Amino acid sequence: MNLDNFVVRPHRRWVEPFSKLAAWSDIDADAWTGLAREVAGLPTELPPQDEEAKRFDLLMLKLQLGVLHPVPGFDRLRDQVKRIAALLEAQSSIPAIRLQLDLILELQSDEWWQDVTVPILEGVRRRLRDLVKLIEKGKRRIVYTDFEDTIGEHSEVDLPGFALDDFEKFRSKARAFLRGHEDHLAIHKLRRNVPLTKTDLVELERILSQSGAGSLSTIERAKTESHGLGLFVRSLVGLDREAAKEALAFFEKGKTLTASQLEFSNLIVNHLTDHGVMDAARLYESPFTDLAPSGPESLFSAVQVDELVATLDAIRSNAA
């Protein structure tokens, strides 16, 4: 905000102190009220934001308010987000959209929306707001219809494998929340393959419990089944691709690798990027066996295989 602007100048006593980061560390109710009354409506010199992104912000804000104070129009707003997700899915060939494809697919299922929370919706807003503008112009118009369906006799049909249990719902919601908060220090460490401290693990448990993604008992189950909360979270957020490459570079250092060996190494990088960790047993499964049918020993020496396994173990231990 430009203090020389004649609209901003009368509010200088509010604008000036809150232009410094330190002022935001301890804000009471009076400060919030003053900021809303004196500062929120003032002009800034920030570049204008994309119109589609701002419209998506408004849609997600209405949904968040609907979670806090249930309103009749919540289902309509939810369905609008589902339609946006479907249109984004149709353009999954665009790299930026493909990176968020897991979330885009999950948003279109009814199970994902059960017990959704405000922090989870905020994560969706942050991850998709800049992608909405990529939807083809001709497909943005929403057509509403008004007619009655004719429904005959109904019966329940069991579709095994399609229903998500409570733990899978927790995983889905936790993934959406965590990927929307990748700037958090502990999550950033996990993504960058930096060893976690006990304090980091306590903080991870705190933000997960406060997200509303699942109960404390569900989080305990995740810790048990994944052999630690750090490994569970890493499995959801994955490993930063550059961090995965750096970890494998330690294994490749001093070696002159063949084209097949480099391709095998790239497959490992792909797996770590998607799943965060990797058991050595996966080296004997597809897609690795598509390149080395009898396992890594057909491409590497026994010593090199041991080094590769040690590298994978080190990546895992950093998240433990």
PyMOL commands that set and color helices and strands:
alter all, ss='L'
color gray80, all
select helices_A, chain A and resi 9-15+17-19+21-24+29-39+51-68+74-89+95-99+101-107+110-113+118-128+132-134+137-139+166-179+185-192+198-211+216-225+229-237+241-252+259-275+280-284+288-291+296-298+302-319
alter helices_A, ss='H'
color red, helices_A
deselect
rebuild
show_as cartoon
